[in-house]
Amino acid sequence: MGAFDAKINNNMWRVVFYERRGYRVQVDRTGPWLPDRQQARRWAHWFGEQGYAVALQDQNGELEKLHQGLP
């Protein structure tokens, strides 16, 4: 295992933004990968306070919904 391989983090998270268009809810865009869940959760909370519908996504694609009504 090289030095590069030792630095790979298996727990990357990012904020996913949703947009409601009529009766549809779609993923509008995603944020950058962040090194841990707590940091991603803080960003998601801040964006939620600004009026955005957001969720957290881990690097395996699993979503953690933070708002009621998201698919």
Secondary structure, DSSP 8 states (H G I E B T S, - for coil): --HHHHT--S--EEEEEEEEETTEEEEEEE---BSSHHHHHHHHHHHHHTT-EEEEEETTS-EEE-STT--
